[in-house]
Every structure is written in structure tokens, then in C-alpha cells.
Amino acid sequence: MRYCQECCDASLKKHVVDMISLASYEEQALDEDPILILPCGHFYACSTLDGHMDLASAYESDKYGNFVGITTFTSDEKTSKPKACIDCRCVIQNVKRYGRILRFAELRSLERKHLMSIGRSLDIASKQARDGRSVANLKHILGKLQKGPMHRVYEACGGSAQVEVNPAPPGPYIRTYQLLGESYQKMTASAGDENYLLALKYLELAVDKATESESHKSGAQSRLMLSSFLLNYSTVTDALKEEIIPMLDWIINHHVTFNDLKAEANRLKEKVKAADNTKILSEVVRAMNKVDGYDYGGSWSSHWHECPNGHPYFIGNCGGAMEEGICLECGEAVGGSGHRLLASNRSNVGGIVGEILRRDG
């Protein structure tokens, strides 16, 4: 009898139950708009609580305001924070009239906790060694991502059309793909083996997911990882350049600022260019090793030298330095006198020319 409109305490009769008209309990027409008592003990008109709980988002209504069907939940906005009592701010729970909204809010809360747990698991995985065990762990995390609490309830309900299961955010997916790519790369023995192909698959998935979700920084990171991986296991060909250069240019020319990633992209691009230059230099070296009708043969090591910055140059005849000049690449002094190199110069026997001639025979 505590809430009886006729015999309740005077303080309850004066309690405002309609937040629109500011009508008190004793003024409220209960036949038209009854009250609803919350677990905390405070009470309000149904129309007030319906608006507060956003009941219209859960049910379809006709032109007279009567509920005639249920809607599909698709937005997280209405469930971002638990609804609380207007007076005491206690979280509203176990009110059957709002059961659909409250259960969905609880489910979304579980989803957020689930994603936080996955984030912690990925933090731990990123610090572990990249091996078979890490792959198994990351695949387990990937499975959890694909089937969170919302998805499991959806499946348990037989795929109800009244609940739309939004996919997990792209960030954890991208990070998992990157870690899987790194793990398989560590286990790769040679280009084309099974681990190589799996590493390639997951790094490409990371790039695709970042592109699809417009995750710019993750996209830059994933493109760098994929470019570096391809360069480590492949000879630079025109086809490889066509694949790598656009990815690096995407990072370098992107409007979003991530200078550390842009610097690394520039470094990799220079590496691609250097590989291209090495191919040209290889042809030049083979030609220069036979000049003026004289075949220097196996004595090439005494004719090729380097400037202080490692740029190769060639001395004909006996190979001894008899005059000074400047490096055409950097302008440093090269050569020497009296068959002696400048102190800042050195033989290229251990440099790029030596590597080319040893390789090409």
C-alpha cells in the first residue's frame, strides 16, 4: 500500500512523476498514464520512463502510439551507457517492460569486455616469441574475434532477424593478422614454402582490412610489413617493383602524419632503387672489366676501388692510382698518386663490385 495514490505518504504524493508536464503523483491520471516503480524505489509515469529508456527504439508503433512490432537493433549509441534512475542514478535493471533494451545493453557490455580481453591477449602475444605456439594462440584469438558474445547469442537464437550482429572493430583484426604474418615469416625457410605463403596471406589480409576500414596508420604499418617481407625473400624484378612501390608511395604521400613510418617507407624505396642500380652496375662492371682491348680477367680486385662513401670507381692499366679526381656520385676525392690510394679510399674487394663479380663468376 506504500504507493497507493490515495493513502501513501504526503512526500510521495508530491513526488514529480511526469518530467514533461511536471505533474506530481497526486495529480497524475493513472488510468491514462500509470506509474512504474523501479527497483531502487523511485517511481515515474510510464510515458516518462518510456522516453528515458528510449523504448521507441525497440518497438514499432502505429499512428496511435500502440506498439505493433519489434525493431532491429543496429546502433550502439542507445546502449553506450546503462540507463539510470532519474533521481538516485542507480542503474535500472530487471524491469520487464524494458527487458529487450536492458538485455541488449548487457549484451553490448559483454561485447566491450570481450574486446578488452582480446586486446590484453594481443598485448601478451606481441611480446612472445614467434613460433608454432604463438600461431596457435593467435588463431585462437582470431576465432574469438569472429564469434563474440553477440554472435553466439545470435546463433543460439537461430539467426534472429531482430538482432543485427555488427562485426568486431577492425583494429584487433589488423593487429592479429600482422602478428600472424610476423610469426609465419619467422618460420619461413625460403620463398615459396608453406610458411612463406601463409605469411604473405596474413600480411595481405592486414592491408586489405586497413584499407576497407580506412585505418590509415594501421594501413601504413601493414604496407611496410608486407613490402619489407617481399624484399627480404624476393629478387627485385619489374613485377615486384610494381607491387611494392605503390604501397610505399601510399605511405610517403599520405595526408595523415606518421613521420616515422614515412621515413621507413623512404628507406625501403631507396633499397628498391639500390637493387635496381645494382643490376645496372652489374652490367657496367662486366663491361668495364674488359677495357681498351685488355682482359683484366681474375685480377679485377686490383682495379676496382671505393670513395669514402662506398661508391665504386675503376682504374685502368695496372690498377694503381696515379692521379686524383672526384667521385661522380658524392664529390669526394678519389684516386691517389705513386700507385698509392688516398687514405680515405679503399679497395672494393669486399664491396658491391666484388660481390657482383664473385656472384657472376
C-alpha positions as YAML, in Angstrom:
chain: A
units: angstrom
residues:
- id: 1
  name: MET
  ca: [0.00, 0.00, 0.00]
- id: 2
  name: ARG
  ca: [3.03, 2.26, 0.15]
- id: 3
  name: TYR
  ca: [2.47, 3.55, -3.39]
- id: 4
  name: CYS
  ca: [-1.33, 3.81, -3.26]
- id: 5
  name: GLN
  ca: [-2.27, 7.20, -4.69]
- id: 6
  name: GLU
  ca: [-4.94, 7.69, -2.01]
- id: 7
  name: CYS
  ca: [-3.20, 6.59, 1.17]
- id: 8
  name: CYS
  ca: [0.54, 6.98, 0.54]
- id: 9
  name: ASP
  ca: [2.71, 9.49, 2.43]
- id: 10
  name: ALA
  ca: [2.40, 13.16, 1.56]
- id: 11
  name: SER
  ca: [6.01, 13.17, 0.33]
- id: 12
  name: LEU
  ca: [5.14, 10.52, -2.27]
- id: 13
  name: LYS
  ca: [2.04, 12.42, -3.35]
- id: 14
  name: LYS
  ca: [4.21, 15.46, -4.05]
- id: 15
  name: HIS
  ca: [6.78, 13.44, -5.98]
- id: 16
  name: VAL
  ca: [7.02, 14.58, -9.62]
- id: 17
  name: VAL
  ca: [6.27, 11.61, -11.85]
- id: 18
  name: ASP
  ca: [5.91, 13.29, -15.27]
- id: 19
  name: MET
  ca: [9.05, 15.05, -16.42]
- id: 20
  name: ILE
  ca: [7.25, 16.72, -19.33]
- id: 21
  name: SER
  ca: [4.23, 18.25, -17.56]
- id: 22
  name: LEU
  ca: [5.97, 18.19, -14.13]
- id: 23
  name: ALA
  ca: [2.78, 16.65, -12.69]
- id: 24
  name: SER
  ca: [3.03, 15.26, -9.18]
- id: 25
  name: TYR
  ca: [1.83, 11.80, -8.20]
- id: 26
  name: GLU
  ca: [-1.40, 13.10, -6.70]
- id: 27
  name: GLU
  ca: [-2.11, 14.98, -9.96]
- id: 28
  name: GLN
  ca: [-1.34, 12.08, -12.26]
- id: 29
  name: ALA
  ca: [-4.22, 10.41, -14.18]
- id: 30
  name: LEU
  ca: [-3.23, 6.80, -13.58]
- id: 31
  name: ASP
  ca: [-5.85, 5.37, -15.94]
- id: 32
  name: GLU
  ca: [-4.26, 7.25, -18.83]
- id: 33
  name: ASP
  ca: [-0.61, 7.05, -17.78]
- id: 34
  name: PRO
  ca: [0.11, 4.64, -14.90]
- id: 35
  name: ILE
  ca: [3.27, 4.72, -12.82]
- id: 36
  name: LEU
  ca: [6.14, 2.24, -12.93]
- id: 37
  name: ILE
  ca: [8.15, 1.53, -9.76]
- id: 38
  name: LEU
  ca: [11.90, 0.99, -10.24]
- id: 39
  name: PRO
  ca: [13.98, -1.48, -8.15]
- id: 40
  name: CYS
  ca: [15.54, 1.49, -6.30]
- id: 41
  name: GLY
  ca: [12.08, 2.55, -5.05]
- id: 42
  name: HIS
  ca: [11.61, 5.69, -7.14]
- id: 43
  name: PHE
  ca: [8.64, 5.81, -9.48]
- id: 44
  name: TYR
  ca: [7.56, 7.71, -12.56]
- id: 45
  name: ALA
  ca: [4.85, 7.80, -15.17]
- id: 46
  name: CYS
  ca: [5.27, 5.16, -17.86]
- id: 47
  name: SER
  ca: [5.44, 7.87, -20.54]
- id: 48
  name: THR
  ca: [8.40, 9.49, -18.74]
- id: 49
  name: LEU
  ca: [10.31, 6.24, -18.30]
- id: 50
  name: ASP
  ca: [9.50, 5.09, -21.84]
- id: 51
  name: GLY
  ca: [11.15, 8.24, -23.16]
- id: 52
  name: HIS
  ca: [14.07, 7.94, -20.73]
- id: 53
  name: MET
  ca: [14.68, 4.32, -21.76]
- id: 54
  name: ASP
  ca: [14.18, 5.09, -25.47]
- id: 55
  name: LEU
  ca: [11.51, 2.38, -25.73]
- id: 56
  name: ALA
  ca: [10.53, 3.58, -29.22]
- id: 57
  name: SER
  ca: [13.91, 2.32, -30.50]
- id: 58
  name: ALA
  ca: [12.98, -1.24, -29.56]
- id: 59
  name: TYR
  ca: [9.42, -1.40, -30.88]
- id: 60
  name: GLU
  ca: [7.45, -0.21, -33.88]
- id: 61
  name: SER
  ca: [4.27, 1.71, -33.15]
- id: 62
  name: ASP
  ca: [1.20, 2.76, -35.11]
- id: 63
  name: LYS
  ca: [-0.14, 6.29, -35.54]
- id: 64
  name: TYR
  ca: [-1.95, 5.99, -32.20]
- id: 65
  name: GLY
  ca: [1.23, 5.17, -30.31]
- id: 66
  name: ASN
  ca: [0.41, 1.47, -29.86]
- id: 67
  name: PHE
  ca: [3.33, -0.94, -30.19]
- id: 68
  name: VAL
  ca: [2.76, -3.27, -33.14]
- id: 69
  name: GLY
  ca: [6.16, -4.90, -33.72]
- id: 70
  name: ILE
  ca: [9.81, -5.03, -32.78]
- id: 71
  name: THR
  ca: [12.68, -3.22, -34.47]
- id: 72
  name: THR
  ca: [16.13, -4.45, -35.41]
- id: 73
  name: PHE
  ca: [18.89, -3.32, -33.07]
- id: 74
  name: THR
  ca: [21.76, -1.96, -35.12]
- id: 75
  name: SER
  ca: [23.08, 1.10, -33.28]
- id: 76
  name: ASP
  ca: [25.42, 1.05, -30.29]
- id: 77
  name: GLU
  ca: [24.55, 4.65, -29.42]
- id: 78
  name: LYS
  ca: [21.49, 3.90, -27.32]
- id: 79
  name: THR
  ca: [23.37, 1.27, -25.31]
- id: 80
  name: SER
  ca: [26.66, 3.09, -24.83]
- id: 81
  name: LYS
  ca: [25.93, 3.68, -21.12]
- id: 82
  name: PRO
  ca: [23.49, 1.87, -18.80]
- id: 83
  name: LYS
  ca: [20.30, 3.81, -18.15]
- id: 84
  name: ALA
  ca: [19.99, 5.08, -14.57]
- id: 85
  name: CYS
  ca: [17.22, 6.29, -12.25]
- id: 86
  name: ILE
  ca: [16.43, 9.96, -12.80]
- id: 87
  name: ASP
  ca: [16.62, 10.66, -9.04]
- id: 88
  name: CYS
  ca: [19.31, 8.43, -7.49]
- id: 89
  name: ARG
  ca: [21.26, 7.43, -10.63]
- id: 90
  name: CYS
  ca: [21.10, 3.73, -9.74]
- id: 91
  name: VAL
  ca: [21.38, 1.58, -12.86]
- id: 92
  name: ILE
  ca: [17.95, 0.41, -13.98]
- id: 93
  name: GLN
  ca: [17.73, -3.38, -14.02]
- id: 94
  name: ASN
  ca: [15.13, -6.16, -14.03]
- id: 95
  name: VAL
  ca: [12.20, -4.09, -15.28]
- id: 96
  name: LYS
  ca: [10.19, -6.39, -17.55]
- id: 97
  name: ARG
  ca: [8.72, -3.54, -19.62]
- id: 98
  name: TYR
  ca: [12.25, -2.65, -20.75]
- id: 99
  name: GLY
  ca: [13.62, -6.19, -20.83]
- id: 100
  name: ARG
  ca: [14.56, -6.11, -24.51]
- id: 101
  name: ILE
  ca: [16.53, -2.88, -24.14]
- id: 102
  name: LEU
  ca: [18.19, -3.92, -20.87]
- id: 103
  name: ARG
  ca: [19.23, -7.37, -22.18]
- id: 104
  name: PHE
  ca: [20.68, -5.81, -25.31]
- id: 105
  name: ALA
  ca: [22.60, -3.25, -23.24]
- id: 106
  name: GLU
  ca: [24.02, -6.05, -21.09]
- id: 107
  name: LEU
  ca: [25.00, -7.95, -24.22]
- id: 108
  name: ARG
  ca: [26.80, -4.92, -25.61]
- id: 109
  name: SER
  ca: [28.59, -4.51, -22.27]
- id: 110
  name: LEU
  ca: [29.75, -8.13, -22.53]
- id: 111
  name: GLU
  ca: [30.92, -7.42, -26.08]
- id: 112
  name: ARG
  ca: [33.05, -4.48, -24.90]
- id: 113
  name: LYS
  ca: [34.58, -6.58, -22.09]
- id: 114
  name: HIS
  ca: [35.24, -9.33, -24.62]
- id: 115
  name: LEU
  ca: [37.14, -6.90, -26.89]
- id: 116
  name: MET
  ca: [39.13, -5.58, -23.92]
- id: 117
  name: SER
  ca: [40.13, -9.16, -23.09]
- id: 118
  name: ILE
  ca: [41.23, -9.72, -26.69]
- id: 119
  name: GLY
  ca: [43.27, -6.51, -26.55]
- id: 120
  name: ARG
  ca: [45.11, -7.78, -23.46]
- id: 121
  name: SER
  ca: [45.70, -11.15, -25.16]
- id: 122
  name: LEU
  ca: [47.19, -9.39, -28.19]
- id: 123
  name: ASP
  ca: [49.45, -7.31, -25.92]
- id: 124
  name: ILE
  ca: [50.81, -10.54, -24.41]
- id: 125
  name: ALA
  ca: [51.10, -12.24, -27.82]
- id: 126
  name: SER
  ca: [53.10, -9.32, -29.24]
- id: 127
  name: LYS
  ca: [55.78, -9.90, -26.58]
- id: 128
  name: GLN
  ca: [56.06, -13.65, -27.12]
- id: 129
  name: ALA
  ca: [58.43, -15.49, -29.45]
- id: 130
  name: ARG
  ca: [57.13, -16.01, -32.99]
- id: 131
  name: ASP
  ca: [56.77, -19.79, -33.34]
- id: 132
  name: GLY
  ca: [54.21, -22.54, -33.75]
- id: 133
  name: ARG
  ca: [52.75, -21.94, -30.30]
- id: 134
  name: SER
  ca: [52.26, -18.24, -30.99]
- id: 135
  name: VAL
  ca: [50.47, -19.12, -34.25]
- id: 136
  name: ALA
  ca: [48.07, -21.43, -32.40]
- id: 137
  name: ASN
  ca: [47.42, -18.73, -29.79]
- id: 138
  name: LEU
  ca: [46.80, -16.04, -32.42]
- id: 139
  name: LYS
  ca: [44.41, -18.29, -34.35]
- id: 140
  name: HIS
  ca: [42.51, -18.87, -31.11]
- id: 141
  name: ILE
  ca: [42.28, -15.08, -30.67]
- id: 142
  name: LEU
  ca: [41.09, -14.73, -34.27]
- id: 143
  name: GLY
  ca: [38.35, -17.28, -33.59]
- id: 144
  name: LYS
  ca: [37.23, -15.34, -30.51]
- id: 145
  name: LEU
  ca: [37.12, -12.16, -32.59]
- id: 146
  name: GLN
  ca: [34.89, -13.77, -35.17]
- id: 147
  name: LYS
  ca: [32.46, -15.12, -32.56]
- id: 148
  name: GLY
  ca: [31.94, -12.67, -29.71]
- id: 149
  name: PRO
  ca: [29.06, -12.77, -27.19]
- id: 150
  name: MET
  ca: [26.66, -11.05, -29.61]
- id: 151
  name: HIS
  ca: [27.39, -13.55, -32.37]
- id: 152
  name: ARG
  ca: [26.98, -16.53, -30.04]
- id: 153
  name: VAL
  ca: [23.57, -15.27, -28.88]
- id: 154
  name: TYR
  ca: [22.61, -14.64, -32.50]
- id: 155
  name: GLU
  ca: [23.48, -18.24, -33.39]
- id: 156
  name: ALA
  ca: [21.69, -19.56, -30.29]
- id: 157
  name: CYS
  ca: [18.54, -17.75, -31.43]
- id: 158
  name: GLY
  ca: [18.76, -19.35, -34.84]
- id: 159
  name: GLY
  ca: [19.86, -16.18, -36.61]
- id: 160
  name: SER
  ca: [17.02, -13.92, -35.46]
- id: 161
  name: ALA
  ca: [16.25, -11.12, -37.91]
- id: 162
  name: GLN
  ca: [15.58, -8.79, -34.97]
- id: 163
  name: VAL
  ca: [19.25, -8.56, -33.99]
- id: 164
  name: GLU
  ca: [21.89, -7.42, -36.42]
- id: 165
  name: VAL
  ca: [25.36, -8.59, -35.40]
- id: 166
  name: ASN
  ca: [27.88, -5.88, -36.12]
- id: 167
  name: PRO
  ca: [31.40, -7.13, -36.90]
- id: 168
  name: ALA
  ca: [34.19, -6.57, -34.38]
- id: 169
  name: PRO
  ca: [36.18, -3.34, -34.83]
- id: 170
  name: PRO
  ca: [38.95, -3.55, -37.47]
- id: 171
  name: GLY
  ca: [41.83, -2.74, -35.08]
- id: 172
  name: PRO
  ca: [42.06, -6.15, -33.34]
- id: 173
  name: TYR
  ca: [41.68, -7.94, -36.68]
- id: 174
  name: ILE
  ca: [44.51, -5.94, -38.27]
- id: 175
  name: ARG
  ca: [46.77, -6.47, -35.29]
- id: 176
  name: THR
  ca: [46.09, -10.23, -35.24]
- id: 177
  name: TYR
  ca: [46.78, -10.52, -38.98]
- id: 178
  name: GLN
  ca: [50.05, -8.58, -38.55]
- id: 179
  name: LEU
  ca: [51.22, -10.83, -35.70]
- id: 180
  name: LEU
  ca: [50.30, -13.97, -37.65]
- id: 181
  name: GLY
  ca: [52.23, -12.63, -40.64]
- id: 182
  name: GLU
  ca: [55.27, -11.98, -38.44]
- id: 183
  name: SER
  ca: [55.03, -15.44, -36.87]
- id: 184
  name: TYR
  ca: [54.90, -17.27, -40.19]
- id: 185
  name: GLN
  ca: [57.71, -15.05, -41.53]
- id: 186
  name: LYS
  ca: [59.94, -16.15, -38.63]
- id: 187
  name: MET
  ca: [59.27, -19.77, -39.57]
- id: 188
  name: THR
  ca: [59.87, -19.25, -43.31]
- id: 189
  name: ALA
  ca: [62.87, -21.16, -44.64]
- id: 190
  name: SER
  ca: [62.69, -20.00, -48.25]
- id: 191
  name: ALA
  ca: [60.49, -18.06, -50.64]
- id: 192
  name: GLY
  ca: [57.51, -20.11, -51.78]
- id: 193
  name: ASP
  ca: [57.39, -22.57, -48.87]
- id: 194
  name: GLU
  ca: [54.19, -23.08, -46.88]
- id: 195
  name: ASN
  ca: [55.11, -20.63, -44.13]
- id: 196
  name: TYR
  ca: [56.07, -18.00, -46.72]
- id: 197
  name: LEU
  ca: [52.66, -18.29, -48.39]
- id: 198
  name: LEU
  ca: [50.84, -18.07, -45.05]
- id: 199
  name: ALA
  ca: [52.88, -15.03, -44.00]
- id: 200
  name: LEU
  ca: [52.01, -13.40, -47.33]
- id: 201
  name: LYS
  ca: [48.33, -14.26, -46.87]
- id: 202
  name: TYR
  ca: [48.00, -12.69, -43.41]
- id: 203
  name: LEU
  ca: [50.02, -9.56, -44.25]
- id: 204
  name: GLU
  ca: [47.82, -9.02, -47.31]
- id: 205
  name: LEU
  ca: [44.73, -9.52, -45.12]
- id: 206
  name: ALA
  ca: [46.05, -6.84, -42.76]
- id: 207
  name: VAL
  ca: [46.48, -4.42, -45.68]
- id: 208
  name: ASP
  ca: [43.01, -5.23, -47.05]
- id: 209
  name: LYS
  ca: [41.31, -4.81, -43.65]
- id: 210
  name: ALA
  ca: [43.05, -1.50, -43.02]
- id: 211
  name: THR
  ca: [42.08, -0.24, -46.49]
- id: 212
  name: GLU
  ca: [38.47, -1.37, -46.12]
- id: 213
  name: SER
  ca: [38.11, 0.32, -42.71]
- id: 214
  name: GLU
  ca: [40.16, 3.42, -43.66]
- id: 215
  name: SER
  ca: [42.53, 2.72, -40.77]
- id: 216
  name: HIS
  ca: [45.32, 4.96, -42.05]
- id: 217
  name: LYS
  ca: [48.13, 4.32, -39.58]
- id: 218
  name: SER
  ca: [47.45, 0.58, -39.45]
- id: 219
  name: GLY
  ca: [47.37, 0.65, -43.25]
- id: 220
  name: ALA
  ca: [50.80, 2.27, -43.34]
- id: 221
  name: GLN
  ca: [52.22, -0.24, -40.84]
- id: 222
  name: SER
  ca: [50.76, -3.20, -42.75]
- id: 223
  name: ARG
  ca: [52.08, -1.95, -46.11]
- id: 224
  name: LEU
  ca: [55.54, -1.52, -44.61]
- id: 225
  name: MET
  ca: [55.49, -5.02, -43.17]
- id: 226
  name: LEU
  ca: [54.35, -6.53, -46.48]
- id: 227
  name: SER
  ca: [56.89, -4.54, -48.52]
- id: 228
  name: SER
  ca: [59.76, -5.47, -46.21]
- id: 229
  name: PHE
  ca: [58.71, -9.14, -46.27]
- id: 230
  name: LEU
  ca: [58.63, -9.23, -50.08]
- id: 231
  name: LEU
  ca: [62.02, -7.53, -50.34]
- id: 232
  name: ASN
  ca: [63.61, -9.98, -47.89]
- id: 233
  name: TYR
  ca: [62.57, -13.06, -49.84]
- id: 234
  name: SER
  ca: [62.45, -11.94, -53.48]
- id: 235
  name: THR
  ca: [64.79, -10.65, -56.14]
- id: 236
  name: VAL
  ca: [63.82, -7.15, -57.23]
- id: 237
  name: THR
  ca: [62.08, -7.52, -60.57]
- id: 238
  name: ASP
  ca: [59.85, -5.17, -62.53]
- id: 239
  name: ALA
  ca: [56.82, -7.12, -61.28]
- id: 240
  name: LEU
  ca: [57.94, -6.83, -57.65]
- id: 241
  name: LYS
  ca: [58.58, -3.09, -58.06]
- id: 242
  name: GLU
  ca: [55.06, -2.67, -59.46]
- id: 243
  name: GLU
  ca: [53.74, -4.27, -56.28]
- id: 244
  name: ILE
  ca: [55.98, -2.59, -53.70]
- id: 245
  name: ILE
  ca: [56.46, 0.98, -54.98]
- id: 246
  name: PRO
  ca: [52.72, 1.89, -54.94]
- id: 247
  name: MET
  ca: [52.47, 0.68, -51.33]
- id: 248
  name: LEU
  ca: [55.47, 2.76, -50.28]
- id: 249
  name: ASP
  ca: [54.25, 5.80, -52.23]
- id: 250
  name: TRP
  ca: [50.86, 5.45, -50.48]
- id: 251
  name: ILE
  ca: [52.66, 5.92, -47.15]
- id: 252
  name: ILE
  ca: [55.04, 8.65, -48.31]
- id: 253
  name: ASN
  ca: [52.35, 10.77, -49.98]
- id: 254
  name: HIS
  ca: [49.56, 10.17, -47.46]
- id: 255
  name: HIS
  ca: [47.94, 13.24, -45.92]
- id: 256
  name: VAL
  ca: [47.99, 11.75, -42.41]
- id: 257
  name: THR
  ca: [51.18, 12.47, -40.46]
- id: 258
  name: PHE
  ca: [53.15, 9.41, -39.37]
- id: 259
  name: ASN
  ca: [56.72, 10.59, -39.95]
- id: 260
  name: ASP
  ca: [58.45, 7.51, -38.52]
- id: 261
  name: LEU
  ca: [56.57, 5.29, -40.95]
- id: 262
  name: LYS
  ca: [57.20, 7.65, -43.86]
- id: 263
  name: ALA
  ca: [60.93, 7.62, -43.08]
- id: 264
  name: GLU
  ca: [60.95, 3.82, -43.13]
- id: 265
  name: ALA
  ca: [58.98, 3.81, -46.40]
- id: 266
  name: ASN
  ca: [61.56, 6.14, -47.94]
- id: 267
  name: ARG
  ca: [64.35, 3.83, -46.74]
- id: 268
  name: LEU
  ca: [62.70, 0.80, -48.33]
- id: 269
  name: LYS
  ca: [62.08, 2.71, -51.54]
- id: 270
  name: GLU
  ca: [65.79, 3.60, -51.68]
- id: 271
  name: LYS
  ca: [66.57, -0.08, -51.13]
- id: 272
  name: VAL
  ca: [64.43, -0.96, -54.16]
- id: 273
  name: LYS
  ca: [66.20, 1.70, -56.21]
- id: 274
  name: ALA
  ca: [69.59, 0.47, -54.99]
- id: 275
  name: ALA
  ca: [68.73, -3.05, -56.09]
- id: 276
  name: ASP
  ca: [67.83, -1.60, -59.47]
- id: 277
  name: ASN
  ca: [71.13, 0.28, -59.56]
- id: 278
  name: THR
  ca: [73.00, -2.90, -58.63]
- id: 279
  name: LYS
  ca: [71.53, -4.61, -61.69]
- id: 280
  name: ILE
  ca: [72.78, -1.75, -63.89]
- id: 281
  name: LEU
  ca: [76.13, -1.70, -62.12]
- id: 282
  name: SER
  ca: [76.48, -5.43, -62.69]
- id: 283
  name: GLU
  ca: [76.29, -4.87, -66.43]
- id: 284
  name: VAL
  ca: [78.71, -1.93, -66.23]
- id: 285
  name: VAL
  ca: [81.19, -3.93, -64.14]
- id: 286
  name: ARG
  ca: [81.27, -6.80, -66.62]
- id: 287
  name: ALA
  ca: [81.87, -4.33, -69.46]
- id: 288
  name: MET
  ca: [84.45, -2.27, -67.54]
- id: 289
  name: ASN
  ca: [86.37, -5.36, -66.54]
- id: 290
  name: LYS
  ca: [87.37, -5.61, -70.22]
- id: 291
  name: VAL
  ca: [88.55, -2.21, -71.49]
- id: 292
  name: ASP
  ca: [90.93, -0.95, -74.14]
- id: 293
  name: GLY
  ca: [91.15, -4.41, -75.61]
- id: 294
  name: TYR
  ca: [92.73, -5.81, -72.45]
- id: 295
  name: ASP
  ca: [91.01, -8.54, -70.48]
- id: 296
  name: TYR
  ca: [91.72, -7.96, -66.76]
- id: 297
  name: GLY
  ca: [90.33, -11.41, -66.01]
- id: 298
  name: GLY
  ca: [90.73, -12.60, -62.44]
- id: 299
  name: SER
  ca: [92.81, -9.59, -61.44]
- id: 300
  name: TRP
  ca: [89.72, -7.35, -61.23]
- id: 301
  name: SER
  ca: [90.23, -6.80, -57.49]
- id: 302
  name: SER
  ca: [93.25, -4.59, -58.12]
- id: 303
  name: HIS
  ca: [91.32, -2.24, -60.44]
- id: 304
  name: TRP
  ca: [88.07, -1.51, -58.51]
- id: 305
  name: HIS
  ca: [88.15, 0.86, -55.55]
- id: 306
  name: GLU
  ca: [85.71, 2.87, -53.38]
- id: 307
  name: CYS
  ca: [85.45, 6.53, -52.40]
- id: 308
  name: PRO
  ca: [84.99, 7.38, -48.68]
- id: 309
  name: ASN
  ca: [81.21, 6.91, -49.08]
- id: 310
  name: GLY
  ca: [81.49, 3.48, -50.69]
- id: 311
  name: HIS
  ca: [80.84, 4.47, -54.33]
- id: 312
  name: PRO
  ca: [82.90, 2.24, -56.68]
- id: 313
  name: TYR
  ca: [85.30, 3.51, -59.35]
- id: 314
  name: PHE
  ca: [87.69, 1.83, -61.80]
- id: 315
  name: ILE
  ca: [91.38, 2.42, -62.55]
- id: 316
  name: GLY
  ca: [92.68, 1.00, -65.82]
- id: 317
  name: ASN
  ca: [96.17, -0.13, -66.85]
- id: 318
  name: CYS
  ca: [97.88, -1.66, -63.82]
- id: 319
  name: GLY
  ca: [95.16, -0.55, -61.43]
- id: 320
  name: GLY
  ca: [97.45, 1.67, -59.38]
- id: 321
  name: ALA
  ca: [96.40, 5.25, -58.56]
- id: 322
  name: MET
  ca: [98.46, 7.87, -60.43]
- id: 323
  name: GLU
  ca: [96.20, 10.93, -60.12]
- id: 324
  name: GLU
  ca: [93.36, 12.34, -58.04]
- id: 325
  name: GLY
  ca: [89.80, 13.08, -59.12]
- id: 326
  name: ILE
  ca: [86.32, 13.44, -57.63]
- id: 327
  name: CYS
  ca: [83.61, 10.86, -57.15]
- id: 328
  name: LEU
  ca: [80.81, 11.43, -59.66]
- id: 329
  name: GLU
  ca: [78.25, 10.37, -57.06]
- id: 330
  name: CYS
  ca: [79.18, 12.43, -54.00]
- id: 331
  name: GLY
  ca: [82.10, 14.71, -54.95]
- id: 332
  name: GLU
  ca: [84.58, 13.17, -52.51]
- id: 333
  name: ALA
  ca: [88.26, 12.89, -53.51]
- id: 334
  name: VAL
  ca: [89.22, 9.64, -55.24]
- id: 335
  name: GLY
  ca: [92.38, 8.10, -56.70]
- id: 336
  name: GLY
  ca: [95.83, 8.96, -55.38]
- id: 337
  name: SER
  ca: [99.44, 9.15, -56.61]
- id: 338
  name: GLY
  ca: [102.52, 6.97, -56.92]
- id: 339
  name: HIS
  ca: [100.37, 3.83, -57.15]
- id: 340
  name: ARG
  ca: [99.01, 4.58, -53.67]
- id: 341
  name: LEU
  ca: [95.32, 5.25, -52.94]
- id: 342
  name: LEU
  ca: [94.24, 8.21, -50.81]
- id: 343
  name: ALA
  ca: [93.95, 7.21, -47.17]
- id: 344
  name: SER
  ca: [90.20, 7.81, -47.33]
- id: 345
  name: ASN
  ca: [89.76, 5.38, -50.27]
- id: 346
  name: ARG
  ca: [89.92, 1.61, -50.23]
- id: 347
  name: SER
  ca: [89.81, -1.45, -52.47]
- id: 348
  name: ASN
  ca: [86.35, -2.66, -53.42]
- id: 349
  name: VAL
  ca: [87.29, -6.31, -52.92]
- id: 350
  name: GLY
  ca: [84.78, -6.59, -50.09]
- id: 351
  name: GLY
  ca: [82.26, -4.14, -51.58]
- id: 352
  name: ILE
  ca: [79.41, -4.25, -54.03]
- id: 353
  name: VAL
  ca: [81.61, -4.73, -57.14]
- id: 354
  name: GLY
  ca: [83.39, -7.64, -55.51]
- id: 355
  name: GLU
  ca: [80.05, -9.17, -54.64]
- id: 356
  name: ILE
  ca: [78.83, -8.78, -58.23]
- id: 357
  name: LEU
  ca: [81.93, -10.33, -59.80]
- id: 358
  name: ARG
  ca: [82.04, -13.19, -57.33]
- id: 359
  name: ARG
  ca: [78.37, -13.86, -57.99]
- id: 360
  name: ASP
  ca: [78.58, -13.55, -61.78]
- id: 361
  name: GLY
  ca: [81.80, -15.51, -61.97]
...
